[in-house]
């Protein structure tokens, strides 16, 4: 379930309603996956997020290469004007770190933000796992 609100860091606002980034130069529209990468990093600011963790959160069941993530990180950095990695730092052989103070705003009683892709994939995965398990059990019992 998506929640209304935003995530602020530095002079930027990640608008969760309009799915865009606003900064000192105005609004920047990110591609959906790049937006999701930035959202995930912002929700986990102050700690290293591994590449695997990011890829599972953003691409769920889809197999993608590290290049897909690198393209998104590059787009996020470009949108932030982050040539020196002051916001999104690469932690060599580990992942990425959003090293900035983050604050959130949202509607009272709002549910935690969950991307539509994540929600649909998790829902599908849980049903798929149940079907696979029930088939395995029925074959074992028969």
DSSP file (Angstrom, degrees, kcal/mol; ACC not computed):
  #  RESIDUE AA STRUCTURE BP1 BP2  ACC     N-H-->O    O-->H-N    N-H-->O    O-->H-N    TCO  KAPPA ALPHA  PHI   PSI    X-CA   Y-CA   Z-CA
    1    1 A X              0   0    0      0, 0.0   113,-0.8     0, 0.0     2,-0.3   0.000 360.0 360.0 360.0 131.4    0.0    0.0    0.0
    2    2 A X        -     0   0    0    111,-0.2     2,-0.3    15,-0.0   109,-0.2  -0.619 360.0-150.2 -87.6 146.2    1.4    3.4   -0.9
    3    3 A X        -     0   0    0     -2,-0.3     2,-0.2   107,-0.1   109,-0.0  -0.837  15.4-117.5-112.8 152.5    1.3    6.2    1.5
    4    4 A X        +     0   0    0     -2,-0.3   103,-0.8    13,-0.0     2,-0.3  -0.545  68.3  71.6 -81.0 155.2    1.1    9.9    0.9
    5    5 A X  E     -A  106   0A   0    101,-0.2    11,-1.9    -2,-0.2    12,-0.7  -0.907  64.0-102.1 139.1-165.1    4.0   12.0    2.0
    6    6 A X  E     -AB 105  15A   0     99,-2.1    99,-2.5    -2,-0.3     2,-0.5  -0.973  10.8-130.3-154.9 164.7    7.6   12.8    1.2
    7    7 A X  E     -AB 104  14A   0      7,-1.9     7,-3.4    -2,-0.3     2,-0.4  -0.993  24.9-159.2-122.3 123.7   11.1   12.2    2.3
    8    8 A X  E     +AB 103  13A   0     95,-3.6    95,-2.4    -2,-0.5     2,-0.3  -0.859  19.1 159.9-106.8 138.8   13.4   15.2    2.7
    9    9 A X  E >   -AB 102  12A   0      3,-2.2     3,-2.6    -2,-0.4    93,-0.2  -0.947  63.3 -30.2-153.8 137.0   17.2   15.2    2.7
   10   10 A X  T 3  S-     0   0    0     91,-0.6    90,-0.0    -2,-0.3    13,-0.0  -0.329 125.4 -29.5  53.8-132.1   19.6   18.0    2.1
   11   11 A X  T 3  S+     0   0    0     -3,-0.1     2,-0.3     2,-0.0    -1,-0.3   0.071 121.4  96.8-100.2  23.8   17.8   20.5   -0.2
   12   12 A X  E <   -B    9   0A   0     -3,-2.6    -3,-2.2    11,-0.1     2,-0.4  -0.829  53.5-160.8-117.2 151.5   15.8   17.7   -1.9
   13   13 A X  E     -BC   8  22A   0      9,-2.8     9,-3.0    -2,-0.3     2,-0.9  -0.991   9.8-152.3-129.8 123.4   12.3   16.3   -1.4
   14   14 A X  E     -BC   7  21A   0     -7,-3.4    -7,-1.9    -2,-0.4     2,-0.7  -0.853  19.3-149.3 -93.9 107.0   11.3   12.9   -2.7
   15   15 A X  E  >> -BC   6  20A   0      5,-2.6     5,-1.2    -2,-0.9     4,-1.0  -0.694  14.4-171.6 -85.8 111.7    7.6   13.2   -3.3
   16   16 A X  T  45S+     0   0    0    -11,-1.9   -10,-0.2    -2,-0.7    -1,-0.2   0.645  84.1  51.9 -78.6 -16.1    5.9    9.8   -2.8
   17   17 A X  T  45S+     0   0    0    -12,-0.7    -1,-0.2     1,-0.1   -11,-0.1   0.900 120.7  29.4 -83.1 -46.7    2.6   11.1   -4.2
   18   18 A X  T  45S-     0   0    0      2,-0.1    -2,-0.2     0, 0.0    -1,-0.1   0.487 100.9-130.6 -93.4  -4.2    3.8   12.5   -7.4
   19   19 A X  T  <5 +     0   0    0     -4,-1.0    11,-0.4     1,-0.2     2,-0.3   0.927  67.0 112.4  54.3  50.8    6.7   10.1   -7.7
   20   20 A X  E   < -C   15   0A   0     -5,-1.2    -5,-2.6     9,-0.1     2,-0.5  -0.927  65.4-118.6-144.5 168.9    9.2   12.8   -8.4
   21   21 A X  E     -CD  14  28A   0      7,-2.6     7,-3.7    -2,-0.3     2,-0.4  -0.944  23.0-163.4-111.7 128.3   12.2   14.5   -6.9
   22   22 A X  E     +CD  13  27A   0     -9,-3.0    -9,-2.8    -2,-0.5     5,-0.2  -0.938  21.1 152.9-113.0 137.9   12.2   18.2   -6.2
   23   23 A X  E >   - D   0  26A   0      3,-2.3     3,-2.0    -2,-0.4   -11,-0.1  -0.712  61.0 -62.8-143.6-166.6   15.3   20.2   -5.5
   24   24 A X  T 3  S+     0   0    0      1,-0.3     3,-0.1    -2,-0.2   -12,-0.1   0.768 131.7  47.4 -59.5 -27.0   16.9   23.6   -5.8
   25   25 A X  T 3  S-     0   0    0      1,-0.4    -1,-0.3     3,-0.0     2,-0.2   0.281 119.9-103.1 -99.1  10.6   16.4   23.7   -9.6
   26   26 A X  E <   -D   23   0A   0     -3,-2.0    -3,-2.3     2,-0.1    -1,-0.4  -0.687  66.7  -9.9 107.0-159.6   12.8   22.4   -9.5
   27   27 A X  E     -D   22   0A   0     -2,-0.2     2,-0.5    -5,-0.2    -5,-0.2  -0.580  51.0-167.4 -85.1 138.5   11.2   19.1  -10.2
   28   28 A X  E     -D   21   0A   0     -7,-3.7    -7,-2.6    -2,-0.3     2,-0.6  -0.993  12.4-146.0-123.6 125.1   13.1   16.2  -11.7
   29   29 A X        -     0   0    0     -2,-0.5     2,-0.3    -9,-0.2    -9,-0.1  -0.816  17.6-162.2 -91.1 121.7   11.2   13.2  -13.0
   30   30 A X        -     0   0    0     -2,-0.6    46,-0.0   -11,-0.4    -2,-0.0  -0.709  29.3 -98.9 -97.5 152.3   13.1   10.0  -12.5
   31   31 A X     >  -     0   0    0     -2,-0.3     4,-2.6     1,-0.1     3,-0.2  -0.374  45.3-104.5 -61.5 152.4   12.5    6.7  -14.3
   32   32 A X  H  > S+     0   0    0      1,-0.2     4,-2.3     2,-0.2     5,-0.1   0.866 119.7  45.9 -52.6 -44.3   10.4    4.4  -12.1
   33   33 A X  H  > S+     0   0    0      2,-0.2     4,-2.3     1,-0.2    -1,-0.2   0.884 112.5  50.6 -69.7 -36.6   13.2    2.1  -11.1
   34   34 A X  H  > S+     0   0    0     -3,-0.2     4,-2.4     2,-0.2    -2,-0.2   0.899 110.1  50.9 -65.7 -39.6   15.6    5.0  -10.4
   35   35 A X  H  X S+     0   0    0     -4,-2.6     4,-2.9     1,-0.2    -2,-0.2   0.929 110.2  49.5 -60.3 -45.8   12.9    6.5   -8.2
   36   36 A X  H  X S+     0   0    0     -4,-2.3     4,-2.6    -5,-0.2    -2,-0.2   0.878 109.1  52.3 -63.0 -38.6   12.5    3.2   -6.4
   37   37 A X  H  X S+     0   0    0     -4,-2.3     4,-2.5     2,-0.2    -1,-0.2   0.947 112.9  44.1 -62.0 -48.2   16.3    3.0   -5.9
   38   38 A X  H  X S+     0   0    0     -4,-2.4     4,-2.7     1,-0.2    -2,-0.2   0.909 113.0  51.9 -64.2 -41.8   16.4    6.5   -4.4
   39   39 A X  H  X S+     0   0    0     -4,-2.9     4,-2.3     2,-0.2    -1,-0.2   0.931 111.2  47.1 -58.8 -46.3   13.4    5.8   -2.2
   40   40 A X  H  X S+     0   0    0     -4,-2.6     4,-1.0     1,-0.2    -2,-0.2   0.915 113.0  48.3 -64.4 -43.1   14.9    2.6   -0.8
   41   41 A X  H  < S+     0   0    0     -4,-2.5     3,-0.5     1,-0.2    57,-0.3   0.907 111.9  50.2 -62.8 -40.7   18.2    4.3   -0.1
   42   42 A X  H >< S+     0   0    0     -4,-2.7     3,-1.2     1,-0.2    -2,-0.2   0.880 108.3  52.1 -65.9 -37.6   16.4    7.2    1.6
   43   43 A X  H 3< S+     0   0    0     -4,-2.3    -1,-0.2     1,-0.3    -2,-0.2   0.704 118.6  38.1 -70.9 -17.9   14.4    4.8    3.7
   44   44 A X  T >< S+     0   0    0     -4,-1.0     3,-1.3    -3,-0.5    54,-0.3  -0.070  86.0 156.9-121.1  31.7   17.6    3.1    4.8
   45   45 A X  T <   +     0   0    0     -3,-1.2    54,-0.2     1,-0.2     3,-0.1  -0.222  58.6  33.2 -59.1 144.8   19.8    6.3    5.0
   46   46 A X  T 3  S+     0   0    0     52,-2.2     2,-0.3     1,-0.2    -1,-0.2   0.435 106.6  77.3  89.9  -0.7   22.8    6.1    7.3
   47   47 A X  S <  S-     0   0    0     -3,-1.3    51,-0.5    -6,-0.2     2,-0.4  -0.979  87.0 -99.7-138.1 154.2   23.6    2.4    6.6
   48   48 A X  E     -E   97   0B   0     -2,-0.3     2,-0.6    49,-0.2    49,-0.2  -0.567  32.0-156.4 -72.8 127.2   25.2    0.5    3.8
   49   49 A X  E     -E   96   0B   0     47,-3.4    47,-2.6    -2,-0.4    45,-0.1  -0.932  18.3-129.9-104.6 121.6   22.6   -1.1    1.5
   50   50 A X  E  >  -E   95   0B   0     -2,-0.6     4,-2.3    45,-0.2    45,-0.3  -0.256  15.7-118.0 -70.1 158.2   24.0   -4.1   -0.4
   51   51 A X  H  > S+     0   0    0     43,-0.9     4,-2.8     1,-0.2     5,-0.2   0.919 116.4  51.9 -59.8 -43.7   23.6   -4.4   -4.1
   52   52 A X  H  > S+     0   0    0      1,-0.2     4,-2.6     2,-0.2     5,-0.2   0.913 108.5  50.4 -60.4 -43.4   21.6   -7.7   -3.6
   53   53 A X  H  > S+     0   0    0      2,-0.2     4,-2.1     1,-0.2    -1,-0.2   0.917 113.1  46.0 -61.5 -44.4   19.3   -6.0   -1.1
   54   54 A X  H  X S+     0   0    0     -4,-2.3     4,-2.5     2,-0.2     5,-0.4   0.920 112.8  49.6 -64.1 -44.4   18.6   -3.1   -3.5
   55   55 A X  H  X S+     0   0    0     -4,-2.8     4,-2.4     1,-0.2     5,-0.5   0.890 112.1  47.7 -65.3 -39.1   18.1   -5.4   -6.4
   56   56 A X  H  X S+     0   0    0     -4,-2.6     4,-0.9    -5,-0.2    -1,-0.2   0.887 114.7  46.8 -67.5 -38.1   15.6   -7.6   -4.5
   57   57 A X  H  < S+     0   0    0     -4,-2.1    -2,-0.2    -5,-0.2    -1,-0.2   0.878 123.7  30.9 -71.5 -37.7   13.7   -4.5   -3.3
   58   58 A X  H  < S+     0   0    0     -4,-2.5    -2,-0.2    -5,-0.2    -3,-0.2   0.862 133.1  26.7 -92.3 -39.8   13.5   -2.8   -6.6
   59   59 A X  H >< S-     0   0    0     -4,-2.4     3,-2.7    -5,-0.4    -3,-0.2   0.496  79.9-178.4-105.5  -4.5   13.4   -5.6   -9.2
   60   60 A X  T 3< S+     0   0    0     -4,-0.9    -1,-0.2    -5,-0.5    -2,-0.1  -0.183  73.9   1.8  47.1-109.4   11.8   -8.3   -6.9
   61   61 A X  T 3  S+     0   0    0      2,-0.1     2,-0.4    -2,-0.1    -1,-0.3   0.535 107.3 104.0 -86.8  -7.5   11.6  -11.5   -9.1
   62   62 A X    <   -     0   0    0     -3,-2.7     2,-0.6    -7,-0.1    -3,-0.1  -0.605  69.4-133.1 -82.2 131.3   13.2  -10.1  -12.2
   63   63 A X        +     0   0    0     -2,-0.4     2,-0.3     0, 0.0    -2,-0.1  -0.743  37.1 165.7 -84.1 120.4   16.8  -11.1  -12.9
   64   64 A X        -     0   0    0     -2,-0.6     2,-0.1     3,-0.0    -5,-0.0  -0.903  32.3-114.2-131.0 161.0   18.8   -8.1  -13.8
   65   65 A X    >>  -     0   0    0     -2,-0.3     4,-1.0     1,-0.1     3,-0.9  -0.423  33.5-104.7 -88.4 167.9   22.5   -7.4  -14.0
   66   66 A X  H 3> S+     0   0    0      1,-0.2     4,-2.6     2,-0.2     5,-0.2   0.783 118.1  70.0 -59.1 -27.0   24.6   -5.1  -11.9
   67   67 A X  H 3> S+     0   0    0      1,-0.2     4,-2.5     2,-0.2    -1,-0.2   0.871  92.2  55.9 -61.8 -38.0   24.6   -2.8  -14.9
   68   68 A X  H <> S+     0   0    0     -3,-0.9     4,-1.7     1,-0.2    -1,-0.2   0.921 111.1  43.9 -60.5 -43.7   20.8   -2.1  -14.4
   69   69 A X  H  X S+     0   0    0     -4,-1.0     4,-2.8     2,-0.2    -2,-0.2   0.910 111.4  53.9 -66.8 -42.4   21.5   -0.9  -10.9
   70   70 A X  H  X S+     0   0    0     -4,-2.6     4,-2.4     1,-0.2    -2,-0.2   0.881 107.2  51.4 -60.5 -39.1   24.5    1.1  -11.9
   71   71 A X  H  X S+     0   0    0     -4,-2.5     4,-2.3     2,-0.2    -1,-0.2   0.918 111.5  47.2 -64.0 -43.5   22.4    2.9  -14.5
   72   72 A X  H  X S+     0   0    0     -4,-1.7     4,-2.6     2,-0.2    -2,-0.2   0.921 111.8  49.5 -64.8 -43.9   19.8    3.8  -11.9
   73   73 A X  H  X S+     0   0    0     -4,-2.8     4,-2.7     1,-0.2    -1,-0.2   0.913 111.0  51.0 -60.8 -42.3   22.5    5.0   -9.4
   74   74 A X  H  X S+     0   0    0     -4,-2.4     4,-2.3    -5,-0.2    -1,-0.2   0.909 110.8  47.9 -61.4 -43.3   24.0    7.1  -12.1
   75   75 A X  H  X S+     0   0    0     -4,-2.3     4,-2.3     2,-0.2    -2,-0.2   0.900 111.6  50.4 -65.4 -40.8   20.6    8.7  -12.9
   76   76 A X  H  X S+     0   0    0     -4,-2.6     4,-1.9     2,-0.2    -2,-0.2   0.935 111.4  48.1 -62.0 -46.6   20.0    9.3   -9.3
   77   77 A X  H  X>S+     0   0    0     -4,-2.7     5,-3.0     1,-0.2     4,-0.8   0.898 110.6  51.3 -62.0 -40.5   23.4   11.0   -8.8
   78   78 A X  H ><5S+     0   0    0     -4,-2.3     3,-0.7     1,-0.2    -1,-0.2   0.923 109.8  49.7 -62.0 -43.9   22.8   13.1  -11.9
   79   79 A X  H 3<5S+     0   0    0     -4,-2.3    -1,-0.2     1,-0.2    -2,-0.2   0.835 115.0  44.3 -64.2 -32.8   19.4   14.3  -10.6
   80   80 A X  H 3<5S-     0   0    0     -4,-1.9    -1,-0.2    -5,-0.2    -2,-0.2   0.536 108.7-123.1 -86.9  -7.6   21.0   15.1   -7.3
   81   81 A X  T <<5 +     0   0    0     -4,-0.8     2,-0.7    -3,-0.7     3,-0.3   0.898  58.5 155.0  64.1  39.9   24.0   16.9   -8.9
   82   82 A X    > < +     0   0    0     -5,-3.0     3,-1.4     1,-0.2    -1,-0.1  -0.437   7.3 145.4-103.4  55.7   26.1   14.4   -6.9
   83   83 A X  T 3  S+     0   0    0     -2,-0.7    -1,-0.2     1,-0.3    -5,-0.1   0.825  77.5  45.8 -63.2 -32.0   29.3   14.2   -9.0
   84   84 A X  T 3  S-     0   0    0     -3,-0.3    -1,-0.3     5,-0.0    -2,-0.1   0.261 113.3-114.8 -96.5  12.2   31.5   13.7   -5.8
   85   85 A X    <   +     0   0    0     -3,-1.4    -2,-0.1     1,-0.1    -3,-0.1   0.903  65.7 146.2  56.2  45.9   29.2   11.1   -4.2
   86   86 A X  S    S+     0   0    0      2,-0.1     3,-0.2     3,-0.1    13,-0.1   0.768  79.6  24.1 -80.3 -26.9   28.3   13.4   -1.3
   87   87 A X  S    S+     0   0    0      1,-0.3    12,-1.9    11,-0.1     2,-0.8   0.855 130.3  35.2 -98.4 -61.2   24.8   12.0   -1.1
   88   88 A X  E    S-F   98   0B   0     10,-0.2     2,-0.4    -6,-0.1    -1,-0.3  -0.839  77.1-170.1-102.5 104.2   25.0    8.5   -2.7
   89   89 A X  E     -F   97   0B   0      8,-3.0     8,-2.4    -2,-0.8     2,-0.6  -0.773  19.1-133.4 -97.4 134.7   28.4    7.0   -1.8
   90   90 A X  E     -F   96   0B   0     -2,-0.4     2,-0.8     6,-0.2     6,-0.2  -0.773  13.4-155.8 -83.7 124.7   29.6    3.7   -3.3
   91   91 A X  E >>  -F   95   0B   0      4,-2.7     3,-2.5    -2,-0.6     4,-2.3  -0.892  32.9-113.6-102.0 105.5   31.0    1.4   -0.7
   92   92 A X  T 34 S-     0   0    0     -2,-0.8     4,-0.0     1,-0.3    -2,-0.0  -0.047  88.4  -7.1 -50.6 130.2   33.4   -0.7   -2.6
   93   93 A X  T 34 S+     0   0    0      1,-0.1    -1,-0.3     2,-0.1   -43,-0.0   0.585 131.6  66.4  61.0  14.5   32.4   -4.4   -2.9
   94   94 A X  T <4 S-     0   0    0     -3,-2.5   -43,-0.9     1,-0.3     2,-0.3   0.666  98.0-104.9-125.0 -52.6   29.5   -3.8   -0.4
   95   95 A X  E  <  -EF  50  91B   0     -4,-2.3    -4,-2.7   -45,-0.3     2,-0.3  -0.937  48.2 -39.2 159.7-137.3   26.8   -1.5   -1.8
   96   96 A X  E     -EF  49  90B   0    -47,-2.6   -47,-3.4    -2,-0.3     2,-0.4  -0.938  34.8-157.9-134.5 152.4   25.6    2.0   -1.5
   97   97 A X  E     -EF  48  89B   0     -8,-2.4    -8,-3.0    -2,-0.3     2,-1.0  -0.990  10.5-153.4-134.3 123.3   25.2    4.5    1.4
   98   98 A X  E     - F   0  88B   0    -51,-0.5   -52,-2.2    -2,-0.4     2,-1.2  -0.852  20.6-169.4 -92.5 102.4   22.9    7.5    1.5
   99   99 A X        +     0   0    0    -12,-1.9     2,-0.3    -2,-1.0   -54,-0.0  -0.649  43.6  95.5-100.7  78.0   24.9    9.6    4.0
  100  100 A X  S    S-     0   0    0     -2,-1.2     2,-0.2   -58,-0.1    -2,-0.1  -0.980  79.8 -93.8-160.3 150.4   22.6   12.4    4.8
  101  101 A X        -     0   0    0     -2,-0.3   -91,-0.6   -55,-0.0     2,-0.4  -0.516  45.3-162.5 -69.4 135.2   20.0   13.3    7.5
  102  102 A X  E     -A    9   0A   0     -2,-0.2     2,-0.3   -93,-0.2   -93,-0.2  -0.944  13.0-177.1-124.2 140.1   16.5   12.3    6.3
  103  103 A X  E     -A    8   0A   0    -95,-2.4   -95,-3.6    -2,-0.4     2,-0.3  -0.973  11.3-151.2-132.5 153.3   13.1   13.3    7.5
  104  104 A X  E     -A    7   0A   0     -2,-0.3     2,-0.3   -97,-0.2   -97,-0.2  -0.891   7.2-166.9-123.8 152.4    9.7   12.1    6.4
  105  105 A X  E     +A    6   0A   0    -99,-2.5   -99,-2.1    -2,-0.3     2,-0.3  -0.970  22.3 146.5-130.8 150.9    6.2   13.6    6.3
  106  106 A X  E     -A    5   0A   0     -2,-0.3  -101,-0.2  -101,-0.3     2,-0.1  -0.986  50.1 -66.7-169.4 172.7    3.0   11.8    5.7
  107  107 A X    >   -     0   0    0   -103,-0.8     3,-1.9    -2,-0.3  -103,-0.0  -0.438  65.7 -91.2 -68.8 144.8   -0.7   11.6    6.4
  108  108 A X  T 3  S+     0   0    0      1,-0.3    -1,-0.1    -2,-0.1     0, 0.0  -0.337 113.3  11.6 -57.5 134.1   -1.6   10.7   10.0
  109  109 A X  T 3  S+     0   0    0      1,-0.2    -1,-0.3    -3,-0.1    -2,-0.1   0.634  91.9 162.4  73.6  13.7   -1.9    7.0   10.5
  110  110 A X    <   -     0   0    0     -3,-1.9    -1,-0.2     1,-0.1     2,-0.1  -0.349  38.4-118.9 -68.3 146.6   -0.4    6.3    7.0
  111  111 A X        -     0   0    0   -109,-0.2    -4,-0.1     1,-0.1    -1,-0.1  -0.475  40.8 -84.7 -79.3 154.7    0.9    2.9    6.3
  112  112 A X        -     0   0    0     -2,-0.1     2,-0.2     1,-0.1    -1,-0.1  -0.281  55.5 -97.8 -57.4 146.8    4.6    2.4    5.5
  113  113 A X        +     0   0    0   -111,-0.1     2,-0.4    -3,-0.1  -111,-0.2  -0.493  45.3 176.2 -71.7 131.1    5.4    2.9    1.9
  114  114 A X        -     0   0    0   -113,-0.8    -3,-0.0    -2,-0.2     5,-0.0  -0.983  31.3-119.2-135.7 123.5    5.6   -0.2   -0.2
  115  115 A X     >  -     0   0    0     -2,-0.4     4,-2.7     1,-0.1     5,-0.2  -0.253  19.5-122.9 -62.5 150.1    6.1    0.1   -4.0
  116  116 A X  H  > S+     0   0    0      1,-0.2     4,-2.8     2,-0.2     5,-0.3   0.892 113.8  53.4 -59.3 -40.8    3.4   -1.4   -6.2
  117  117 A X  H  > S+     0   0    0      1,-0.2     4,-2.5     2,-0.2    -1,-0.2   0.925 110.3  46.7 -61.0 -45.3    5.9   -3.6   -7.8
  118  118 A X  H  > S+     0   0    0      2,-0.2     4,-2.8     1,-0.2     5,-0.2   0.917 113.1  49.4 -62.9 -43.9    7.1   -5.0   -4.4
  119  119 A X  H  X S+     0   0    0     -4,-2.7     4,-2.4     2,-0.2    -2,-0.2   0.947 113.9  44.0 -61.8 -49.6    3.5   -5.5   -3.3
  120  120 A X  H  X S+     0   0    0     -4,-2.8     4,-2.6     1,-0.2    -1,-0.2   0.908 115.7  48.3 -63.5 -41.8    2.4   -7.3   -6.4
  121  121 A X  H  X S+     0   0    0     -4,-2.5     4,-3.2    -5,-0.3    -2,-0.2   0.918 112.1  47.8 -66.6 -43.1    5.5   -9.5   -6.5
  122  122 A X  H  X S+     0   0    0     -4,-2.8     4,-2.5    -5,-0.2    -1,-0.2   0.914 113.3  48.6 -63.8 -41.5    5.3  -10.4   -2.8
  123  123 A X  H  X S+     0   0    0     -4,-2.4     4,-1.8    -5,-0.2    -2,-0.2   0.933 115.2  44.2 -62.6 -46.6    1.7  -11.3   -3.2
  124  124 A X  H  X S+     0   0    0     -4,-2.6     4,-2.7    -5,-0.2    -2,-0.2   0.910 112.9  52.5 -64.1 -43.1    2.4  -13.4   -6.3
  125  125 A X  H  X S+     0   0    0     -4,-3.2     4,-3.0     1,-0.2     5,-0.2   0.914 107.4  50.5 -60.9 -44.4    5.4  -15.0   -4.6
  126  126 A X  H  X S+     0   0    0     -4,-2.5     4,-1.9     1,-0.2    -1,-0.2   0.909 113.5  45.4 -64.0 -39.8    3.5  -16.1   -1.5
  127  127 A X  H  X S+     0   0    0     -4,-1.8     4,-2.2     2,-0.2    -1,-0.2   0.909 113.8  50.0 -67.0 -40.6    0.8  -17.7   -3.7
  128  128 A X  H  X S+     0   0    0     -4,-2.7     4,-2.7     1,-0.2    -2,-0.2   0.917 109.8  50.2 -63.7 -43.9    3.4  -19.3   -5.9
  129  129 A X  H  X S+     0   0    0     -4,-3.0     4,-2.7     1,-0.2    -1,-0.2   0.900 110.3  50.5 -62.8 -40.2    5.3  -20.7   -3.0
  130  130 A X  H  X S+     0   0    0     -4,-1.9     4,-2.6    -5,-0.2    -1,-0.2   0.915 111.6  47.6 -63.9 -42.4    2.1  -22.2   -1.5
  131  131 A X  H  X S+     0   0    0     -4,-2.2     4,-2.3     2,-0.2    -2,-0.2   0.931 113.5  47.4 -64.5 -45.1    1.2  -23.8   -4.8
  132  132 A X  H  X S+     0   0    0     -4,-2.7     4,-2.4     1,-0.2    -2,-0.2   0.927 113.8  47.8 -62.7 -44.6    4.7  -25.3   -5.2
  133  133 A X  H  X S+     0   0    0     -4,-2.7     4,-2.6     1,-0.2     5,-0.2   0.914 111.4  49.8 -63.7 -42.8    4.8  -26.6   -1.6
  134  134 A X  H  X S+     0   0    0     -4,-2.6     4,-2.4     1,-0.2    -1,-0.2   0.889 111.7  48.6 -66.3 -36.8    1.3  -28.1   -1.9
  135  135 A X  H  X S+     0   0    0     -4,-2.3     4,-2.2     2,-0.2    -1,-0.2   0.909 111.9  49.6 -66.6 -40.8    2.3  -29.9   -5.1
  136  136 A X  H  X S+     0   0    0     -4,-2.4     4,-2.0     2,-0.2    -2,-0.2   0.913 112.8  47.1 -63.8 -41.7    5.5  -31.1   -3.5
  137  137 A X  H  X S+     0   0    0     -4,-2.6     4,-2.7     2,-0.2     5,-0.2   0.921 111.3  50.2 -65.9 -44.1    3.7  -32.4   -0.5
  138  138 A X  H  X S+     0   0    0     -4,-2.4     4,-2.0     1,-0.2    -1,-0.2   0.877 111.9  48.3 -65.4 -35.3    1.0  -34.1   -2.6
  139  139 A X  H  < S+     0   0    0     -4,-2.2    -1,-0.2     2,-0.2    -2,-0.2   0.885 113.0  48.2 -69.4 -37.3    3.7  -35.9   -4.7
  140  140 A X  H  < S+     0   0    0     -4,-2.0    -2,-0.2     1,-0.2    -1,-0.2   0.898 114.6  45.2 -69.1 -40.3    5.5  -37.0   -1.6
  141  141 A X  H  <        0   0    0     -4,-2.7    -2,-0.2     1,-0.2    -1,-0.2   0.859 360.0 360.0 -72.3 -36.4    2.4  -38.3    0.1
  142  142 A X     <        0   0    0     -4,-2.0    -1,-0.2    -5,-0.2    -2,-0.2   0.491 360.0 360.0 -65.1 360.0    1.1  -40.1   -3.1
